[in-house]
Amino acid sequence: MSHCEQVDGIQQPDKETEGYVFNHMMLRIKDPKRSLDFYSKVMGMRMVKKLDFPSMKFSLYFLGNLTDEEVKSAPTDNYERTIWTFRQKGLLELTHNWGAENDDSVKFHDGNAEPKGFGHICFSVPDVYAACKRFEKYNMEFVKKADDGSMKPLAFVKDPDGYWIEIIEAKATANIAKELGKI
């Protein structure tokens, strides 16, 4: 197993890690209807699998940016689709603790206030400016608009729970790295 680049600290993966897949990252959400509407309609994600845990009073929603062909290839049997879900790459898990949507005291740390930790998730889009125009139509809160600051065009918006989402365009972001960084 080799790396695309060599940097200090990077190691040869142990042979035993063959088959490891980064499957998902999780965000806690207050209102599933609001978050699912946002991530499906506004961000183009597809529902992959929902899991309910009644005894613990929470639900998990696994979303991915799947193509129509990938959706068609998903198993229809619930158990088989659950296995399939946990083999996918790069899913977003939204975790909803039942009743949170009616509890004003429920707040989530976005990771960007002190103490800092988690920062953001990122979506690569074909056109940052077109995406931002759409986001304005949905009255989304911008942390950074595409032409703000020195990293242009790159934007940050907030999801319904206040988590930051970076919006990039692949070539434009590579140009930012080339012009402002060292690639």
C-alpha positions in Angstrom: 0.0 0.0 0.0 1.5 3.3 -1.0 0.5 7.0 -0.5 0.0 9.6 -3.1 2.4 11.9 -1.2 5.0 11.4 1.5 5.0 13.8 4.4 6.5 13.7 7.9 4.6 11.4 10.1 2.9 9.3 7.4 3.5 5.6 7.7 3.0 2.6 5.6 -0.4 1.3 6.5 -0.4 -2.1 8.3 -1.3 -4.9 6.0 -4.2 -5.7 8.4 -5.9 -2.4 7.4 -6.6 -3.7 3.9 -10.3 -3.4 3.4 -10.7 -0.6 5.9 -13.1 2.1 4.5 -13.9 5.5 5.9 -17.6 4.9 6.1 -19.3 8.0 7.6 -19.1 11.0 9.9 -21.9 11.9 12.3 -23.6 15.2 13.1 -26.2 15.5 15.8 -29.4 17.2 14.6 -32.3 18.8 16.4 -35.1 18.4 13.8 -34.8 15.5 11.3 -37.5 16.9 8.9 -35.6 20.2 8.6 -32.2 18.6 8.3 -33.3 15.9 5.8 -35.1 18.6 3.7 -31.9 20.6 3.7 -29.4 17.8 2.9 -31.6 16.2 0.3 -33.1 19.2 -1.5 -30.4 21.8 -1.0 -27.3 19.7 -0.9 -28.4 16.9 -3.3 -27.9 13.9 -0.9 -29.9 10.7 -1.1 -31.3 8.7 1.8 -29.3 5.5 2.0 -30.6 4.0 5.2 -32.6 4.9 8.3 -32.2 3.0 11.6 -34.4 3.5 14.6 -33.5 2.5 18.1 -36.8 2.7 20.1 -35.4 1.5 23.4 -32.7 4.2 23.3 -35.0 6.8 21.7 -32.9 7.9 18.7 -32.7 7.5 15.0 -29.8 7.5 12.5 -30.1 8.7 9.0 -27.4 7.8 6.5 -27.1 10.0 3.5 -24.8 10.0 0.5 -24.2 11.8 -2.8 -25.3 8.7 -4.8 -26.0 8.6 -8.5 -29.2 7.1 -9.8 -27.3 4.0 -10.8 -25.9 3.6 -7.3 -29.4 4.0 -5.8 -30.7 1.3 -8.2 -27.8 -1.0 -7.1 -28.7 -0.8 -3.4 -30.2 -3.9 -2.0 -33.9 -3.7 -1.4 -33.9 -6.1 1.6 -33.5 -3.9 4.7 -30.9 -6.1 6.4 -28.8 -6.5 3.2 -29.1 -2.7 2.6 -27.9 -2.1 6.1 -24.8 -4.2 5.4 -24.3 -2.5 2.1 -24.6 0.9 3.8 -21.8 0.1 6.2 -19.6 -0.7 3.3 -20.0 2.6 1.5 -17.5 5.5 1.4 -18.1 9.0 2.7 -21.6 8.9 4.1 -23.1 11.5 6.4 -24.9 10.2 9.4 -27.4 12.5 11.1 -28.3 11.4 14.6 -31.6 12.5 16.1 -32.4 12.0 19.8 -36.2 11.8 19.9 -37.8 14.9 21.4 -34.9 17.2 20.6 -37.0 19.1 18.1 -39.3 20.2 20.9 -36.6 21.0 23.5 -35.4 24.6 23.4 -32.4 23.7 25.7 -30.9 21.4 23.0 -28.0 23.1 21.4 -25.0 21.6 19.5 -21.4 22.8 19.5 -20.3 23.5 15.9 -16.7 23.1 16.7 -15.8 26.6 15.5 -16.4 28.4 18.8 -14.1 27.9 21.8 -13.0 25.3 22.5 -12.4 24.6 18.9 -12.4 21.1 17.6 -14.5 19.8 14.6 -14.5 22.4 11.9 -16.7 21.6 8.9 -17.8 19.2 6.2 -17.3 20.0 2.6 -19.1 19.7 -0.7 -17.4 20.0 -4.1 -19.7 21.6 -6.6 -19.4 22.3 -10.3 -19.8 26.1 -9.9 -19.3 27.8 -6.5 -21.0 31.0 -7.7 -24.1 29.2 -9.0 -24.3 27.2 -5.8 -24.1 30.4 -3.7 -26.9 32.0 -5.7 -29.0 28.9 -4.9 -28.1 29.1 -1.3 -29.2 32.8 -1.2 -32.5 31.8 -2.6 -32.9 29.4 0.4 -31.9 32.2 2.8 -29.0 30.2 4.0 -26.6 31.8 6.5 -23.2 32.4 5.0 -20.1 32.3 7.2 -18.0 33.3 4.1 -19.2 34.3 0.6 -17.3 33.1 -2.4 -15.5 36.4 -3.0 -14.8 37.3 0.7 -11.3 37.1 2.0 -8.2 35.9 0.2 -9.5 32.4 -0.7 -11.7 33.1 -3.7 -14.0 31.4 -4.9 -14.6 29.4 -1.8 -17.7 29.7 0.5 -18.9 28.5 3.9 -22.6 28.2 4.8 -24.4 26.9 7.8 -26.8 23.9 7.9 -30.0 24.0 10.0 -28.1 23.1 13.2 -25.3 25.6 12.6 -22.6 23.2 11.4 -20.3 24.8 8.8 -20.3 23.5 5.3 -17.4 24.5 3.0 -18.4 24.9 -0.7 -15.6 24.4 -3.2 -15.0 23.9 -6.9 -12.2 21.4 -7.5 -10.1 23.3 -10.0 -10.6 26.7 -8.4 -9.6 25.3 -5.0 -6.5 23.7 -6.5 -5.7 27.2 -7.9 -6.1 28.7 -4.5 -3.7 26.1 -3.1 -1.3 26.8 -5.9 -1.4 30.6 -5.5 -1.5 31.0 -1.8 0.0 27.8 -0.6 2.7 25.3 -1.5 1.5 22.3 -3.5 
